[in-house]
Amino acid sequence: MHTQAATPKQSQKKATLSHVTASATARHGKHAKAIRRVANRADAGGPLYATRPEVLQIADDIAARRDLDREWVRQAIGHARYQPAVARAITPPPAGVPKNWALYRSRFIDPVRIKAGVKFWQDNRAALERAEQETGVPASIIVGIVGVETIYGQQTGTYRVIDALSTLAFDFPAAHPRAAQRAAFFQSELEAYLSLTHRTGTDPLALRGSYAGAMGLPQFMPSSWSKYAVDFDGDSRIDLFHSAADVIGSVANYFKAFHWQRGMPTHYAARLPATGVDKAALLAPDIVPTFTPAALAAGGVELEPAALQHTGPLALVELQNGDAPPLYIAGTENFYAITRYNWSAYYALAVIELGREVAAALNPPLETPAGTVPK
């Protein structure tokens, strides 16, 4: 999902979102001029959406629904361009491509991310500790999210957000099995983006993000930015592009909103015998915690002792390994909370394991003479 982008230091001159606003009347003329100015150097792509009368009608509808200036919305959407690369990127892989947890893991748990994660943790230890204290979300989970999403700001995305969201709202690939629903989702995100940039006095053509329109170090979609992002550094603005404290506080707040439970493990080890179990029934709820530990055990799932003492529901999660045997875990409600960021057990476990690896690298065991093993 991520593409190479400028680092936070290189991006200091780019526009960011803040909660410092002027009056709407004063902003309209200024915004229109900025839109025209940036449009003159817009990225190459397909035609401008200003050439599509039906899109401009939708722009008028958005302006009315969101109580935005009609001409400002028309200018913003009209200067967006269709991006074929965005449409290609959103297309799922062909059916039948096997999943592979080991391969997926190797993309995110590597020396580059671990080293960058150690520096991020060291540089922001106080903010991470405060976020964990206030929300119960472990620092390792926050560090894992930012590392998986953008390698701690190294890859925040190169697409203009207005182009990505407009492409997916108005030209979502018809071959996708859920094209209509996905197009509706991205139109709602486009509306949220326009409301957000209008409210904060930000040029809607200036911000860049992923091919899906996600922004900043934590890759928040516009609606998530509006709902869950917080000013954690106390400067009266929210900046998920450059303020590590705001990023940390916002990720923690996101999981708090999705009912993260302080002190609860994310998952337990599990084993599924090759025969004698109703595998389809056990896996039917997918990543949604549904079974009591006793029910899983009665169904033939072998759980570690700690899992049998768990007081909440669990989900039996299968992570395929290509031609090798799959990995099974019993996911808790906190594992499920991580999947609210990205509906994927593979993603959630990568976040967890990257955070653990960074924590281990941050606090290595004491060195012993001649490389001997500590007793």
Wavefront OBJ file of the C-alpha trace (Angstrom):
o trace
v 0.000 0.000 0.000
v 2.918 2.305 0.620
v 5.067 4.106 -1.894
v 8.324 5.991 -1.499
v 7.875 9.544 -0.257
v 9.818 12.375 1.272
v 11.021 11.935 4.840
v 9.511 14.200 7.524
v 12.581 16.453 7.389
v 12.298 16.822 3.620
v 8.583 17.518 3.911
v 8.746 20.513 6.253
v 7.686 22.913 3.495
v 4.601 20.913 2.602
v 1.174 21.892 3.852
v -0.090 20.230 7.013
v -3.435 20.149 8.770
v -4.006 22.179 11.907
v -6.837 23.300 14.142
v -5.875 26.965 13.745
v -8.650 28.363 11.526
v -9.741 31.701 10.111
v -13.282 32.666 9.165
v -14.785 30.678 6.313
v -15.566 33.835 4.370
v -11.971 35.005 4.403
v -10.723 31.565 3.381
v -12.803 31.010 0.247
v -10.974 33.432 -2.017
v -7.604 32.424 -0.652
v -8.389 28.726 -1.147
v -9.559 29.202 -4.725
v -6.341 31.028 -5.634
v -4.227 28.323 -3.986
v -6.117 25.595 -5.826
v -5.535 27.268 -9.178
v -1.867 27.862 -8.364
v -1.166 24.260 -7.357
v -3.224 22.898 -10.263
v -0.799 24.537 -12.679
v 1.899 22.144 -11.486
v -0.347 19.113 -10.911
v 1.050 15.611 -11.387
v 0.673 13.924 -14.751
v -2.294 11.618 -15.019
v -5.595 11.331 -16.775
v -7.988 14.173 -17.543
v -9.088 16.731 -15.009
v -12.369 15.873 -13.310
v -13.562 19.364 -14.260
v -14.276 17.867 -17.693
v -16.879 15.486 -16.205
v -20.286 17.194 -15.727
v -21.593 14.315 -13.597
v -18.621 14.696 -11.227
v -19.231 18.419 -10.865
v -22.851 17.633 -10.006
v -21.606 15.325 -7.261
v -19.327 18.155 -6.117
v -22.383 20.385 -5.771
v -24.134 17.673 -3.759
v -21.099 17.328 -1.484
v -21.006 21.078 -0.918
v -24.668 21.078 0.072
v -24.356 18.019 2.343
v -21.220 19.238 4.083
v -22.183 22.915 4.183
v -19.122 23.885 2.132
v -18.688 26.682 -0.372
v -19.944 25.323 -3.710
v -17.325 27.010 -5.882
v -14.505 25.925 -3.567
v -15.582 22.277 -3.771
v -15.923 22.500 -7.560
v -12.426 23.971 -7.805
v -10.919 21.280 -5.586
v -12.536 18.277 -7.268
v -12.327 19.846 -10.727
v -8.533 20.123 -10.464
v -8.147 16.499 -9.396
v -6.924 14.086 -12.051
v -7.722 10.454 -12.721
v -4.668 8.359 -11.814
v -4.461 4.974 -13.600
v -1.772 3.809 -11.145
v -4.215 4.263 -8.259
v -6.839 2.139 -10.004
v -4.244 -0.568 -10.647
v -2.986 -0.524 -7.066
v -6.440 -0.983 -5.555
v -7.175 -4.053 -7.706
v -6.886 -7.271 -5.638
v -4.498 -10.049 -6.724
v -5.916 -12.793 -8.948
v -8.001 -15.433 -7.206
v -6.058 -18.470 -6.120
v -2.836 -16.699 -5.153
v -1.819 -18.505 -1.930
v -1.213 -16.494 1.227
v 2.093 -16.905 2.987
v 2.585 -15.645 6.537
v 6.349 -16.224 6.524
v 6.746 -14.186 3.342
v 4.387 -11.473 4.581
v 6.252 -11.267 7.883
v 9.595 -10.881 6.137
v 8.343 -7.715 4.430
v 7.880 -5.955 7.765
v 10.152 -7.637 10.315
v 13.567 -6.723 8.970
v 16.718 -4.952 10.216
v 15.828 -1.647 8.534
v 12.464 -1.330 10.276
v 13.782 -2.596 13.591
v 16.665 -0.098 13.577
v 14.324 2.753 12.634
v 11.878 1.599 15.305
v 14.545 1.684 17.998
v 15.394 5.286 17.087
v 11.701 6.253 17.008
v 11.186 4.722 20.459
v 14.309 6.372 21.884
v 13.393 9.775 20.449
v 9.802 9.609 21.678
v 10.004 7.578 24.871
v 8.143 10.149 27.003
v 5.206 10.426 24.572
v 4.978 6.644 24.243
v 4.971 6.175 28.013
v 2.295 8.856 28.460
v 0.106 7.364 25.741
v 0.392 3.907 27.309
v -0.397 5.277 30.757
v -3.442 7.233 29.570
v -4.959 4.664 27.191
v -3.528 1.289 28.156
v -2.249 0.724 24.599
v 1.300 -0.665 24.868
v 4.135 1.377 23.376
v 5.159 -1.688 21.363
v 1.793 -1.743 19.548
v 2.028 1.965 18.680
v 5.608 1.517 17.484
v 4.563 -1.546 15.480
v 1.765 0.353 13.721
v 3.949 3.291 12.666
v 6.695 0.928 11.529
v 4.443 -1.286 9.426
v 2.591 1.664 7.950
v 5.411 4.017 6.926
v 8.774 2.855 8.384
v 8.466 5.722 10.871
v 7.797 8.354 8.232
v 10.136 7.158 5.498
v 7.273 6.124 3.194
v 4.168 8.246 3.682
v 2.997 8.148 0.053
v 3.559 10.128 -3.128
v 0.022 10.477 -4.534
v -1.902 13.710 -4.194
v -4.680 12.787 -1.803
v -7.271 14.636 -3.897
v -6.288 12.587 -6.973
v -6.317 9.244 -5.140
v -9.673 9.794 -3.470
v -11.310 11.226 -6.604
v -10.065 8.336 -8.740
v -11.442 5.778 -6.317
v -14.690 7.675 -5.749
v -15.552 8.276 -9.400
v -13.621 5.565 -11.292
v -13.274 2.623 -8.954
v -12.326 -0.453 -11.040
v -15.550 -2.149 -12.091
v -13.902 -5.577 -12.036
v -13.566 -5.438 -8.251
v -16.109 -7.793 -6.604
v -17.352 -4.987 -4.314
v -16.870 -2.053 -6.660
v -20.077 -0.187 -5.779
v -19.544 -0.411 -2.016
v -15.889 0.570 -2.278
v -16.645 3.533 -4.529
v -19.231 4.746 -2.000
v -16.662 4.399 0.788
v -14.099 6.478 -1.069
v -16.656 9.139 -1.956
v -17.396 9.458 1.773
v -13.646 9.740 2.431
v -13.366 12.410 -0.266
v -16.144 14.339 1.470
v -14.372 13.948 4.806
v -11.112 15.131 3.250
v -12.726 18.245 1.789
v -14.414 19.040 5.102
v -11.135 18.561 6.957
v -9.024 20.732 4.661
v -11.711 23.411 4.495
v -12.058 23.537 8.266
v -8.305 23.751 8.850
v -7.506 26.181 6.047
v -5.346 23.629 4.221
v -4.847 23.535 0.455
v -6.653 20.332 -0.635
v -4.309 19.921 -3.597
v -1.121 20.041 -1.540
v -1.285 16.957 0.671
v 0.170 13.629 -0.419
v -0.501 10.133 0.818
v -1.006 6.521 -0.200
v -2.850 5.307 -3.287
v -5.906 4.930 -1.036
v -5.698 8.492 0.301
v -4.217 7.611 3.714
v -2.069 10.350 5.254
v 0.862 10.941 7.560
v 3.055 8.608 9.607
v 0.099 6.528 10.847
v -1.665 6.574 7.436
v -4.998 7.833 8.745
v -7.845 8.073 6.279
v -9.561 11.508 6.348
v -12.500 10.276 8.423
v -10.140 8.711 10.961
v -8.150 11.947 11.140
v -11.350 13.834 11.972
v -12.596 11.268 14.506
v -9.499 10.003 16.274
v -6.493 12.299 15.715
v -5.486 14.321 18.779
v -3.185 17.189 19.654
v -0.791 15.254 21.900
v 2.081 17.751 21.924
v -0.102 20.632 23.144
v 0.596 23.128 20.355
v -3.120 23.600 19.507
v -2.838 21.846 16.152
v -2.880 18.283 14.892
v -0.013 17.295 12.602
v 0.334 13.626 11.688
v 3.034 14.412 9.127
v 5.683 15.932 11.393
v 4.654 15.673 15.066
v 5.651 12.276 16.436
v 3.768 13.063 19.652
v 0.530 13.710 17.749
v 1.074 10.470 15.812
v 1.618 8.468 19.004
v -1.350 9.994 20.821
v -3.619 9.562 17.806
v -2.780 5.877 17.266
v -3.349 5.203 20.957
v -6.631 7.124 20.859
v -7.730 5.127 17.808
v -7.319 1.841 19.648
v -8.922 3.245 22.776
v -11.966 4.127 20.642
v -12.048 0.518 19.440
v -12.171 -0.781 23.005
v -8.552 -1.710 23.688
v -8.442 -3.461 27.067
v -5.552 -2.573 29.332
v -3.321 -5.516 30.208
v -5.041 -8.056 27.964
v -2.756 -10.169 25.723
v -3.286 -9.924 21.967
v -3.206 -13.664 21.292
v -2.177 -17.106 22.480
v -0.481 -20.038 20.808
v -2.858 -22.651 19.400
v -2.600 -25.938 17.560
v -5.175 -27.615 15.367
v -4.902 -31.397 14.935
v -4.908 -32.640 11.358
v -8.032 -34.728 11.890
v -10.969 -34.986 14.239
v -12.011 -31.322 14.277
v -14.630 -29.275 12.449
v -12.143 -26.803 11.027
v -14.718 -24.910 8.949
v -16.924 -24.236 11.967
v -13.990 -23.134 14.118
v -12.743 -20.710 11.462
v -16.179 -19.441 10.380
v -16.168 -16.321 12.651
v -12.825 -15.329 11.059
v -11.046 -12.787 13.292
v -14.109 -11.962 15.410
v -13.674 -13.312 18.982
v -16.596 -15.687 19.407
v -15.625 -18.792 21.378
v -14.882 -19.280 25.042
v -11.559 -21.049 25.702
v -13.540 -24.070 26.896
v -15.504 -24.154 23.623
v -12.334 -24.057 21.554
v -10.819 -26.825 23.638
v -13.995 -28.876 23.312
v -13.792 -28.402 19.556
v -10.358 -29.969 19.516
v -8.145 -26.866 19.545
v -5.035 -27.301 21.677
v -4.422 -24.080 23.634
v -1.514 -23.016 25.799
v -2.297 -23.013 29.565
v -2.609 -19.208 29.769
v -5.278 -19.251 27.044
v -7.405 -21.679 29.042
v -7.491 -19.127 31.866
v -8.541 -16.261 29.563
v -11.858 -14.729 30.668
v -13.017 -13.205 27.364
v -13.957 -14.590 23.938
v -11.327 -15.854 21.510
v -11.102 -16.312 17.747
v -9.265 -19.194 16.122
v -7.107 -17.486 13.494
v -5.399 -19.332 10.643
v -2.381 -17.806 8.917
v -1.525 -19.768 5.797
v 2.097 -20.472 4.882
v 1.920 -21.354 1.209
v 2.688 -25.051 0.837
v 3.861 -25.330 4.459
v 1.485 -26.013 7.369
v -0.479 -22.962 8.526
v 0.101 -21.144 11.799
v -2.774 -21.009 14.276
v -3.304 -18.526 17.096
v -6.183 -17.709 19.430
v -6.871 -14.008 19.012
v -8.297 -11.937 21.859
v -10.433 -8.810 21.704
v -7.221 -6.768 21.604
v -6.066 -8.714 18.528
v -9.419 -7.859 16.974
v -8.882 -4.185 17.891
v -5.665 -4.131 15.862
v -7.566 -5.455 12.842
v -9.806 -2.385 13.010
v -6.790 -0.553 11.601
v -6.519 -3.054 8.753
v -8.897 -6.002 8.394
v -6.177 -8.649 8.248
v -4.837 -11.134 10.771
v -1.533 -11.079 8.874
v -1.306 -7.316 9.330
v -2.176 -7.493 13.032
v 0.412 -10.157 13.795
v 3.064 -8.245 11.823
v 2.337 -5.153 13.942
v 2.604 -7.178 17.146
v 5.820 -8.937 16.164
v 7.533 -5.800 14.837
v 6.758 -4.030 18.108
v 8.194 -6.947 20.065
v 11.349 -7.065 17.952
v 11.910 -3.333 18.390
v 11.377 -3.639 22.152
v 13.894 -6.483 22.318
v 16.446 -4.501 20.309
v 15.840 -1.456 22.481
v 16.625 -3.365 25.689
v 19.164 -6.077 24.743
v 20.463 -8.515 27.370
v 23.728 -7.647 29.136
v 26.820 -8.591 27.182
v 28.823 -11.531 28.538
v 32.504 -12.334 28.024
v 33.542 -14.122 24.865
v 29.971 -14.441 23.655
v 28.971 -16.914 26.366
v 25.308 -17.410 27.177
v 24.160 -15.684 30.409
v 23.214 -18.077 33.213
l 1 2 3 4 5 6 7 8 9 10 11 12 13 14 15 16 17 18 19 20 21 22 23 24 25 26 27 28 29 30 31 32 33 34 35 36 37 38 39 40 41 42 43 44 45 46 47 48 49 50 51 52 53 54 55 56 57 58 59 60 61 62 63 64 65 66 67 68 69 70 71 72 73 74 75 76 77 78 79 80 81 82 83 84 85 86 87 88 89 90 91 92 93 94 95 96 97 98 99 100 101 102 103 104 105 106 107 108 109 110 111 112 113 114 115 116 117 118 119 120 121 122 123 124 125 126 127 128 129 130 131 132 133 134 135 136 137 138 139 140 141 142 143 144 145 146 147 148 149 150 151 152 153 154 155 156 157 158 159 160 161 162 163 164 165 166 167 168 169 170 171 172 173 174 175 176 177 178 179 180 181 182 183 184 185 186 187 188 189 190 191 192 193 194 195 196 197 198 199 200 201 202 203 204 205 206 207 208 209 210 211 212 213 214 215 216 217 218 219 220 221 222 223 224 225 226 227 228 229 230 231 232 233 234 235 236 237 238 239 240 241 242 243 244 245 246 247 248 249 250 251 252 253 254 255 256 257 258 259 260 261 262 263 264 265 266 267 268 269 270 271 272 273 274 275 276 277 278 279 280 281 282 283 284 285 286 287 288 289 290 291 292 293 294 295 296 297 298 299 300 301 302 303 304 305 306 307 308 309 310 311 312 313 314 315 316 317 318 319 320 321 322 323 324 325 326 327 328 329 330 331 332 333 334 335 336 337 338 339 340 341 342 343 344 345 346 347 348 349 350 351 352 353 354 355 356 357 358 359 360 361 362 363 364 365 366 367 368 369 370 371 372 373 374 375
